[in-house]
Amino acid sequence: MSSKQYFENIASQWDAMRESFFPESVREKAASVAGVEAGKVAADIGAGTGFITEGLLRRGTRVIAVDESEAMLALMQKKFGTGSAIDYRVGESEHLPVQSASVDYAFANMYLHHVENPANAIKEMARLLKPGGRLVITDLDEHNFEFLRIEQHDRWMGFKREEVQRWFDEAGLKNVKIDCVGDDCCAASETGSGEATVSIFIAAGEK
């Protein structure tokens, strides 16, 4: 099953699942590191049902929400409605439907481990940034919990931080910093085969 099909299937359950995986402090850390300001424009890549977007809206940011799952975006639209504050767009990791150099911030939370080519996905997100814009990614450190690949259709078992650093550098980003969010992602196997606790990193770079 593809990641897209998986998320289409579990869209209606995602908010409850997300609450058990990681706390809201993850998005607050991401917004703080980005230095989010009211009136600016942000792209929420792999937006899902709007976890990151919700925090951005509270800060007065306009959001372009991109996801490959139409079911996820439909639920997100029911939650936040339509209007000038959010623009919902269906798109894939290497072909994001956003104009180059058009956003002040780009965010991707728990997105990178679901894409086929993380390096290309980061380059594509960097393309969206205005000069001085910031890309902030929150995702999983490298782990060995195989059931996450099987049950949640993760493509990658987290990442080495030095790899993420290299990908940011190759995307032309500067002032790159990678650190711990300070929270873990926790998940239990549906079959009872185990429980995972994985640390979450935050990577930020400037165009």
N, C-alpha and C positions, 0 to 999 in steps of 0.2 A: 504494500500500500504506500502511495506517495504521501509526503507531508501534507500536501494540499487536501487530499482525500481524507486523511486523518482529521484535520481541523474542520473540514466540512461536516464530518460525522459527529464530532464532539462539541460543536459550537455552542449548543444550548446548555452544555454542562461546564463550559470553560471558566466562567466567573467563579463558581464554587471550587473547581479544581485549582485555579490560580491562587485562591486564598490559602489553600493548604500547602502550596508549593513555596511561596515566598511572600514577604510582607510589603506593605506600602512604602516602607522606608527606602526600598530599592529605587523607586521613582523619585523620591525626594532627594536622594543622594545624586541621582543623574541630573536632575534639574539644577541642583546647587553647583555641581561641577561645571555644567554648561554656562552658568551665569545667566539663566533665562530672565529676560526682561519683557514686560508687558508691551504689546503692540508689535512684537517681532513675529516672524513666521518660522514654524518648525515643521519638519517632516517626521512622522511617526511611522517607521518602516517595520512591517510585520505587526501592524497595530492591533490585530486580534479584535477583542471587544472593547478596547480603549483604555487599558490600564495606564499607559504612559500619557495618552491624550487627556485623560481626566485631570491629571496633575498639571498639565500644561494649561488647560483651560482655566483652572483656578488661579494661575499666575497671569492671566490676561493675554496669553499667546494664541495666535491664529495657527491652526493645524491642518496640514495635508496628511490624511491618514491613508496609508497604503497597505494592502494585504492581498494575498493571492486567493484567499477564501471569500467568496461572495456571501456565504452564510455568516461568517464572522462580521463582515462589514454591515450586513443587514441588521444584526443584533445591536451593533454599535450605533447605528443610525436610530434605532428605536430608543436607545438609551439617551442619546444626546440631541436627537432631532436634526433638522436641517437649518441652514442659515450661513451667514458669512464667517462664522468662527471655525467651521470645519468643512473641509472638502474631502469627500470619500472617493478613493480611486482603487481599482483592481489592478494589480501589477506584480511582476515576478522580479526576483532578486537581481538579475543582471539586465533587466529592461524596465527600470522604474519610470512610471508615467509622470515625471516631474522635470520641469525645464532646468537646464544647467544653470548654476550660480543664481538660484532663485530663493534659497532659504537661508535663514540665519543659524538654524540648528537642525541637526538630524539625529534622531534617536533610534536605537534598535535594542529592544529588551528581549532576551531569551529567543532571539531570532537566528543568530549566526549558526547555532548548532543544527538548524533545520535546512540550511541552504546547501546546494551542491558544491559550490566553489566559494569558500569564505573570502579568499583574497579578492576575487572579482566582485563579490558583493560589497566589500568595503570600498573598492575603487568607484563603484557605481554610486554609493552613498556620498562619497567625497565629491563626486561630480556635481551634486545638487547644491553644494555650499557656495554661498557668496564669499568673496575674499574676507578673511577674518572670521568666517563662520566656524562652528564647532560640531564635530561628530562625537557622540557619546554612545558607547556600547556597553551594556551590562549582560553578562553571560556566564556560563559555567567554566570553572577551572577543569583541567583534565581529570578524568575519573575512570573507574573500571566497572561501573554498574551496568552490566550488559542488558538487564531487563528494560532499561530506559530506551535502548535502541529497538528492542523487540516490541514493547507495549506502547511506547509513545512515538515511535518512528523517528527517533533522533538520528540524524545522519552522522553526527560527530559526537564522540564521547568527551565533550568539553575541549578545552584548548590549553596549550602551553602559552604562558604570557609572552615569552620571547617570540613565538610565532605571531601573535597578535601585534606585537610591537613592529615586527618586520612588515606585516601587511599594511599597517598604518603608514610606515615610512615609504613603502612602494607606491602607496596611493597619493604621495606628495604632501602628506600632512606633517605639520611641525608641532613642536612643544608637546610631544606625545607623552602621556603619563598613564601608567597602569597600576592599579592599587586594588586592595580588597574593598568591597562594599561594606563589609562588616556583618553581613547576614549570609545564611546558607539557604540553598534550595533543598527542600526535603520532599521525598516521594516514597510511597509504599507500592510494592508490586501488586498488581491485581490478582495474581495467582498465589500470593503469600510467599513468594520465593525470596523476598528480602526487602530491605528498606535502604534508601539512599539519602545521604547527607553530603551535599557538595557545596564547596565555597563558591561565592559569586565574585567575579572581578568586574571592575569598571575601567574602561579604556577611553581616553579622551584625546583628541587631536584637533589642531586648528588648520584651516585652509590657508 
